Amino acid sequence: MRFRVIFQTAFRALRRNKMRSLLTALGIIIGVAAVIAMVGIGNGAKAQVEEQIASMGDNVILIFSGSVSRGGTSSGYGGAGTLTLEDAAAIKREIPGVEAVTPEVQGGARVSFGNQNWSTRLNGVSPEFFDIRRWTFAHGGPFTERDVRTSAKVAVIGNTTALQLFGNAEAALGQIVRVRRVPFTIIGVLGVKGASVMGTDQDDTLVIPYTSAMKRVLGTKTLPRITLSVEKGRPLAPVQEELTQLLQQRHRIGPDRDPDYFVRSQEEIATMATATSKVMTMLLGSIAGVSLIVGGIGIMNIMLVSVTERTREIGIRLAIGARGNDILLQFLIEAITLSSLGGIVGVGLGLGTAKILSSAFAWPVSITPGPIIFAFLFSAAVGIFFGFYPARKAASLDPIEALRYE
């Protein structure tokens, strides 16, 4: 009964000054909404990066040729051309747990069909590439090992490139395109992959046998990259260590020399790629959390004003038998009610804001129950923290002095 009366008194006091109560809760509303919306955007970006990492395939390890510097300019990974076809064969033959291996050569290429031209990314790979990347086919199929052995002039085309050259992906099958004046017959159109971790369009590509790329188009004898997949369930770290030892032995790299290659696992790439998203999420959440603190300060300010305005009322209640704890509890409940109602409204506003941002700007947004629960509980905690001092001040008033207050 006592608690019910205290709650009724608290709600009556808040209803007495509706506009002031609304403006006081506005800081909490905006703070909670900002936390939910910002964390949702940050989590959405992180989920998008993780999806892009997953598009690389399962249990993937990438081996890059070393970088090279000429005239003060560095070519980056793959520039030195220190990997060979023999390295790829040795990896497949000697490293246990390796499921598939593909040499990779890459370069820019202008592809032409009739009077249509398109600059795209040329990939020279083995048939295992499609299994490693878990890349399905929308039309047609992959080239074969026989095509690799014979340096066949066959190609698989990405969805974006197919649309640019033919206007229709299915229409690309059987057509002959020219890559640096070399004719290639299109035997397959890849399914849509979307953007890569680096933000490039994975579907803007032309894939041919690596022997065809090396002999007929690019004129190279070394590999910028080797990609492999590890058997499901096998840890990547031991395989990565064995790869390092094998390449050190094959390239005759002693303990006093830096390696002329780089080995990166899918796990390492995922960690590096999501680190920025995690920092951004924490930063956005922290900035939004500041507004919650500001809202709490607003609650404290208004509650102090309320204590001053109701000093005589407090004195009367104390004089007729109310205890200091009753007064403290009443003002504390008022502060908690303000912040909790603001939290509830803020949750709804945050969800709506996140949905609007996602629709208007095509931003990825991912909202889980965790941030919602945290934001609401934090808003209630703000009410308790910033409401305690005014409530304590009200409870410690001297009844006689309070009754004399004008």
VENWOPE-V981319 format. One record per residue. N is the residue number from 0. RES is the residue in three letters. OMEGA is omega in radians with two decimals (* if undefined). BURIAL is # if it has 9 or more other ideal C-beta (glycine too) atoms within 8 Angstrom, else .. D_LAST is the distance of its C-alpha to the last C-alpha in Angstrom with 1 decimal. Layout:
N/RES/OMEGA/BURIAL/D_LAST + N/RES/OMEGA/BURIAL/D_LAST
This chain:
0/MET/-3.11/./31.9 + 1/ARG/-3.14/./29.0 + 2/PHE/3.13/./29.4 + 3/ARG/3.12/./29.8 + 4/VAL/3.13/./26.5 + 5/ILE/3.11/#/24.8 + 6/PHE/3.13/#/26.6 + 7/GLN/3.13/./25.7 + 8/THR/-3.14/#/22.0 + 9/ALA/3.13/#/22.4 + 10/PHE/3.13/#/24.5 + 11/ARG/3.13/./22.2 + 12/ALA/3.12/#/19.3 + 13/LEU/3.13/#/21.8 + 14/ARG/-3.11/./23.1 + 15/ARG/3.12/./19.8 + 16/ASN/-3.02/./20.0 + 17/LYS/-3.09/./23.8 + 18/MET/3.14/./24.3 + 19/ARG/3.12/./22.0 + 20/SER/3.14/#/23.6 + 21/LEU/-3.13/./27.0 + 22/LEU/3.11/./26.5 + 23/THR/-3.13/#/25.3 + 24/ALA/-3.06/#/28.3 + 25/LEU/3.11/#/30.6 + 26/GLY/3.10/#/31.0 + 27/ILE/-3.14/#/32.3 + 28/ILE/-3.12/#/34.4 + 29/ILE/-3.14/#/36.1 + 30/GLY/3.14/#/36.6 + 31/VAL/3.13/#/38.3 + 32/ALA/-3.14/#/40.4 + 33/ALA/3.13/#/41.5 + 34/VAL/-3.09/#/42.5 + 35/ILE/-3.11/#/44.5 + 36/ALA/-3.09/#/46.2 + 37/MET/3.11/#/47.0 + 38/VAL/3.09/#/48.3 + 39/GLY/3.11/#/50.3 + 40/ILE/3.12/#/51.9 + 41/GLY/3.11/#/52.7 + 42/ASN/3.10/#/54.2 + 43/GLY/3.10/#/56.1 + 44/ALA/3.12/#/57.7 + 45/LYS/3.13/#/58.6 + 46/ALA/3.12/#/60.2 + 47/GLN/3.11/#/62.1 + 48/VAL/3.12/#/63.5 + 49/GLU/3.09/#/64.5 + 50/GLU/3.11/#/66.3 + 51/GLN/3.07/#/68.1 + 52/ILE/-3.14/#/69.1 + 53/ALA/-3.13/./70.4 + 54/SER/3.08/#/72.5 + 55/MET/-3.07/#/74.6 + 56/GLY/-3.12/#/76.0 + 57/ASP/3.07/./75.9 + 58/ASN/-3.06/#/76.4 + 59/VAL/3.01/#/77.5 + 60/ILE/-3.14/#/78.5 + 61/LEU/3.07/#/79.2 + 62/ILE/-3.12/#/81.6 + 63/PHE/2.97/#/81.4 + 64/SER/-3.11/#/84.0 + 65/GLY/3.10/#/83.0 + 66/SER/3.13/#/81.6 + 67/VAL/3.14/#/83.8 + 68/SER/3.09/./83.0 + 69/ARG/3.11/./85.3 + 70/GLY/3.13/./84.7 + 71/GLY/3.14/./81.1 + 72/THR/3.14/./80.2 + 73/SER/-3.14/./79.5 + 74/SER/-3.14/#/80.7 + 75/GLY/-3.13/./78.3 + 76/TYR/3.04/#/79.2 + 77/GLY/-3.03/#/82.6 + 78/GLY/-3.04/#/83.9 + 79/ALA/3.14/#/86.4 + 80/GLY/-3.08/#/88.4 + 81/THR/3.12/#/89.0 + 82/LEU/-3.09/#/89.1 + 83/THR/3.06/./92.3 + 84/LEU/3.11/./93.7 + 85/GLU/3.07/./95.2 + 86/ASP/3.14/#/91.8 + 87/ALA/3.13/#/90.6 + 88/ALA/3.14/./93.8 + 89/ALA/3.12/#/93.4 + 90/ILE/-3.13/#/89.8 + 91/LYS/-3.06/#/90.9 + 92/ARG/-2.92/./93.8 + 93/GLU/-3.08/./92.4 + 94/ILE/3.12/#/88.7 + 95/PRO/3.11/./88.2 + 96/GLY/3.13/#/85.5 + 97/VAL/-3.08/#/85.7 + 98/GLU/-3.12/#/85.9 + 99/ALA/-3.13/#/86.7 + 100/VAL/3.03/#/87.2 + 101/THR/2.92/#/87.4 + 102/PRO/3.11/#/88.3 + 103/GLU/2.96/#/86.3 + 104/VAL/-3.04/#/87.2 + 105/GLN/3.08/#/84.9 + 106/GLY/3.05/#/85.1 + 107/GLY/-3.12/./84.2 + 108/ALA/3.03/#/86.7 + 109/ARG/-3.11/#/87.2 + 110/VAL/-3.12/#/88.4 + 111/SER/3.06/#/90.3 + 112/PHE/-3.07/#/91.5 + 113/GLY/3.10/./93.5 + 114/ASN/3.12/./91.5 + 115/GLN/3.09/#/88.2 + 116/ASN/3.13/./87.0 + 117/TRP/3.08/#/84.1 + 118/SER/-3.06/./83.1 + 119/THR/3.12/#/82.1 + 120/ARG/-3.14/#/82.0 + 121/LEU/3.10/#/85.3 + 122/ASN/3.00/#/85.4 + 123/GLY/-3.02/#/88.6 + 124/VAL/3.01/#/88.3 + 125/SER/3.13/#/90.2 + 126/PRO/3.13/#/89.9 + 127/GLU/-3.12/#/87.7 + 128/PHE/-3.07/#/85.0 + 129/PHE/3.08/#/84.0 + 130/ASP/3.13/#/83.8 + 131/ILE/-3.09/#/81.8 + 132/ARG/-3.07/#/79.2 + 133/ARG/-3.06/./79.3 + 134/TRP/-3.12/#/80.0 + 135/THR/3.14/./81.3 + 136/PHE/3.05/#/83.5 + 137/ALA/3.13/#/82.7 + 138/HIS/3.11/#/86.3 + 139/GLY/-3.09/#/89.5 + 140/GLY/-3.07/./89.6 + 141/PRO/2.99/#/89.9 + 142/PHE/-3.00/#/93.0 + 143/THR/3.06/./95.1 + 144/GLU/3.10/./96.5 + 145/ARG/3.09/./99.8 + 146/ASP/3.10/#/98.0 + 147/VAL/-3.10/#/96.7 + 148/ARG/-3.08/./100.2 + 149/THR/-3.08/./101.8 + 150/SER/-3.06/#/99.0 + 151/ALA/3.13/#/98.9 + 152/LYS/3.09/#/97.4 + 153/VAL/-3.06/#/94.9 + 154/ALA/2.98/#/91.1 + 155/VAL/-3.00/#/87.9 + 156/ILE/3.08/#/85.3 + 157/GLY/-3.06/#/81.5 + 158/ASN/-3.12/#/79.8 + 159/THR/3.14/#/78.3 + 160/THR/3.12/#/81.6 + 161/ALA/3.14/#/83.4 + 162/LEU/-3.13/#/81.1 + 163/GLN/-3.08/./81.5 + 164/LEU/-3.00/#/85.3 + 165/PHE/-3.13/#/86.2 + 166/GLY/-3.13/./83.1 + 167/ASN/-3.06/./83.6 + 168/ALA/-3.09/#/83.6 + 169/GLU/-3.12/./86.5 + 170/ALA/-3.11/#/88.6 + 171/ALA/-3.08/#/88.7 + 172/LEU/3.09/#/91.1 + 173/GLY/-3.12/./94.6 + 174/GLN/3.13/#/93.9 + 175/ILE/3.09/./95.2 + 176/VAL/3.13/#/92.9 + 177/ARG/3.09/#/93.8 + 178/VAL/-3.07/#/92.1 + 179/ARG/3.08/./93.4 + 180/ARG/3.11/./96.5 + 181/VAL/-3.11/#/97.1 + 182/PRO/3.07/./97.2 + 183/PHE/3.11/#/95.2 + 184/THR/-3.12/#/95.2 + 185/ILE/-3.12/#/91.9 + 186/ILE/-3.14/#/92.2 + 187/GLY/3.05/#/88.6 + 188/VAL/-3.07/#/85.1 + 189/LEU/3.01/#/82.2 + 190/GLY/-3.07/./79.2 + 191/VAL/3.10/./75.8 + 192/LYS/-3.09/#/74.1 + 193/GLY/-3.07/#/71.3 + 194/ALA/3.07/./69.9 + 195/SER/3.11/#/70.7 + 196/VAL/-3.13/#/68.4 + 197/MET/3.09/./69.0 + 198/GLY/3.13/./68.1 + 199/THR/-3.13/./71.8 + 200/ASP/-3.13/./73.2 + 201/GLN/-3.10/#/75.5 + 202/ASP/3.09/#/77.2 + 203/ASP/-3.04/#/78.5 + 204/THR/2.98/#/81.6 + 205/LEU/-3.04/#/85.3 + 206/VAL/-3.14/#/86.7 + 207/ILE/3.05/#/90.4 + 208/PRO/-3.06/#/92.5 + 209/TYR/3.11/#/91.9 + 210/THR/3.10/#/95.6 + 211/SER/3.13/#/95.6 + 212/ALA/-3.06/#/92.7 + 213/MET/-3.04/#/94.2 + 214/LYS/-2.97/./97.8 + 215/ARG/-3.00/./97.5 + 216/VAL/-2.99/#/94.2 + 217/LEU/3.12/#/92.5 + 218/GLY/-3.14/./95.6 + 219/THR/3.13/./94.0 + 220/LYS/3.14/./95.2 + 221/THR/-3.08/#/92.0 + 222/LEU/3.02/#/88.8 + 223/PRO/-3.06/#/85.3 + 224/ARG/2.97/#/83.9 + 225/ILE/-3.14/#/84.8 + 226/THR/3.12/#/82.7 + 227/LEU/3.06/#/83.1 + 228/SER/-3.11/#/81.5 + 229/VAL/-3.14/#/81.4 + 230/GLU/-3.11/./82.2 + 231/LYS/3.12/./79.3 + 232/GLY/-3.14/./77.7 + 233/ARG/3.13/#/79.1 + 234/PRO/-3.11/./76.7 + 235/LEU/-3.03/#/76.8 + 236/ALA/3.12/./76.4 + 237/PRO/3.11/#/79.9 + 238/VAL/3.11/#/81.6 + 239/GLN/3.11/#/80.0 + 240/GLU/3.12/./81.2 + 241/GLU/3.08/#/84.7 + 242/LEU/-3.14/#/84.7 + 243/THR/-3.14/#/83.7 + 244/GLN/-3.14/./86.6 + 245/LEU/-3.11/#/89.1 + 246/LEU/3.06/#/88.3 + 247/GLN/3.13/#/88.3 + 248/GLN/-3.09/./91.8 + 249/ARG/-3.10/#/93.1 + 250/HIS/3.10/#/91.7 + 251/ARG/-3.13/./92.9 + 252/ILE/-3.14/#/89.5 + 253/GLY/-3.11/./89.5 + 254/PRO/-3.11/./86.6 + 255/ASP/-3.13/./86.5 + 256/ARG/3.04/./86.2 + 257/ASP/3.13/./83.3 + 258/PRO/3.11/#/83.9 + 259/ASP/-3.14/#/85.0 + 260/TYR/3.08/#/83.1 + 261/PHE/3.11/./79.6 + 262/VAL/-3.14/#/78.9 + 263/ARG/3.09/#/75.6 + 264/SER/3.10/#/74.8 + 265/GLN/3.13/#/72.7 + 266/GLU/3.13/./70.1 + 267/GLU/3.13/./69.8 + 268/ILE/3.13/#/69.6 + 269/ALA/3.14/#/66.9 + 270/THR/-3.13/./64.9 + 271/MET/-3.07/./65.1 + 272/ALA/-3.10/#/64.4 + 273/THR/-3.13/#/61.3 + 274/ALA/3.14/./59.8 + 275/THR/3.14/./58.5 + 276/SER/3.13/#/57.0 + 277/LYS/3.12/#/55.2 + 278/VAL/-3.14/./53.8 + 279/MET/3.13/#/52.7 + 280/THR/3.13/#/51.0 + 281/MET/-3.13/#/49.1 + 282/LEU/3.13/./48.1 + 283/LEU/3.13/#/46.9 + 284/GLY/-3.14/#/45.0 + 285/SER/3.12/./43.4 + 286/ILE/3.12/#/42.3 + 287/ALA/3.14/#/40.9 + 288/GLY/3.11/#/39.2 + 289/VAL/3.14/#/37.3 + 290/SER/3.05/#/35.5 + 291/LEU/3.10/#/34.4 + 292/ILE/3.11/#/32.8 + 293/VAL/3.08/#/31.1 + 294/GLY/3.10/#/29.8 + 295/GLY/3.09/#/28.5 + 296/ILE/3.08/#/26.6 + 297/GLY/3.10/#/25.0 + 298/ILE/3.12/#/24.0 + 299/MET/-3.12/#/22.4 + 300/ASN/-3.11/./20.5 + 301/ILE/3.12/#/19.2 + 302/MET/3.06/#/18.4 + 303/LEU/3.07/#/16.4 + 304/VAL/-3.14/./14.4 + 305/SER/3.11/#/14.2 + 306/VAL/3.14/#/13.0 + 307/THR/-3.13/./10.1 + 308/GLU/-3.04/./9.3 + 309/ARG/-3.14/#/10.1 + 310/THR/-3.13/#/8.6 + 311/ARG/3.10/#/7.4 + 312/GLU/3.12/./10.9 + 313/ILE/3.13/#/12.6 + 314/GLY/3.13/#/11.6 + 315/ILE/-3.13/#/13.0 + 316/ARG/3.10/#/16.0 + 317/LEU/-3.11/#/16.7 + 318/ALA/-3.10/./16.5 + 319/ILE/2.98/./19.1 + 320/GLY/3.11/./21.5 + 321/ALA/-3.13/./20.8 + 322/ARG/3.13/./22.2 + 323/GLY/3.13/./21.1 + 324/ASN/3.10/./24.0 + 325/ASP/3.13/#/22.8 + 326/ILE/3.13/#/19.5 + 327/LEU/-3.11/#/21.6 + 328/LEU/-3.13/#/24.2 + 329/GLN/-3.11/#/21.9 + 330/PHE/3.09/#/20.5 + 331/LEU/3.11/#/24.0 + 332/ILE/3.09/#/25.6 + 333/GLU/3.14/#/23.3 + 334/ALA/3.14/#/24.5 + 335/ILE/3.12/#/28.1 + 336/THR/3.12/#/28.1 + 337/LEU/-3.09/#/27.1 + 338/SER/-3.12/#/29.8 + 339/SER/3.08/#/32.4 + 340/LEU/3.07/#/32.2 + 341/GLY/3.10/#/32.4 + 342/GLY/3.14/#/35.4 + 343/ILE/3.12/#/37.1 + 344/VAL/-3.14/#/36.8 + 345/GLY/3.09/#/37.8 + 346/VAL/3.12/#/40.9 + 347/GLY/3.14/./42.0 + 348/LEU/3.13/#/41.3 + 349/GLY/3.11/#/43.2 + 350/LEU/3.13/#/46.2 + 351/GLY/3.13/./46.3 + 352/THR/3.13/#/46.1 + 353/ALA/-3.14/#/48.9 + 354/LYS/3.13/#/51.1 + 355/ILE/3.12/./50.6 + 356/LEU/3.13/#/51.4 + 357/SER/-3.11/#/54.5 + 358/SER/-3.03/./55.8 + 359/ALA/-3.03/./55.1 + 360/PHE/-3.13/./56.3 + 361/ALA/3.08/./58.6 + 362/TRP/3.05/#/56.7 + 363/PRO/-3.14/#/57.4 + 364/VAL/3.11/#/54.3 + 365/SER/-3.11/#/54.4 + 366/ILE/3.12/#/51.3 + 367/THR/-3.13/./51.6 + 368/PRO/-3.08/./49.2 + 369/GLY/-3.14/./48.4 + 370/PRO/3.13/#/46.2 + 371/ILE/-3.14/#/44.4 + 372/ILE/-3.13/./43.6 + 373/PHE/-3.10/#/42.7 + 374/ALA/-3.14/#/40.3 + 375/PHE/-3.13/#/38.5 + 376/LEU/3.12/./38.2 + 377/PHE/3.11/#/37.1 + 378/SER/3.08/#/34.3 + 379/ALA/3.12/#/33.2 + 380/ALA/3.08/./33.5 + 381/VAL/3.11/#/31.3 + 382/GLY/3.14/#/28.6 + 383/ILE/-3.06/#/28.9 + 384/PHE/-3.07/./29.2 + 385/PHE/3.11/#/26.3 + 386/GLY/-3.05/#/24.1 + 387/PHE/-3.09/#/24.6 + 388/TYR/3.07/#/22.5 + 389/PRO/3.13/#/19.2 + 390/ALA/3.10/#/20.1 + 391/ARG/3.12/#/20.9 + 392/LYS/3.12/#/17.7 + 393/ALA/-3.10/#/15.8 + 394/ALA/-3.08/#/18.4 + 395/SER/3.13/./18.0 + 396/LEU/3.05/#/14.4 + 397/ASP/-3.07/./14.4 + 398/PRO/-3.08/#/13.5 + 399/ILE/3.12/./12.3 + 400/GLU/-3.13/#/10.1 + 401/ALA/-3.14/#/8.7 + 402/LEU/3.13/#/8.2 + 403/ARG/-3.04/./6.4 + 404/TYR/3.11/./3.8 + 405/GLU/*/./0.0
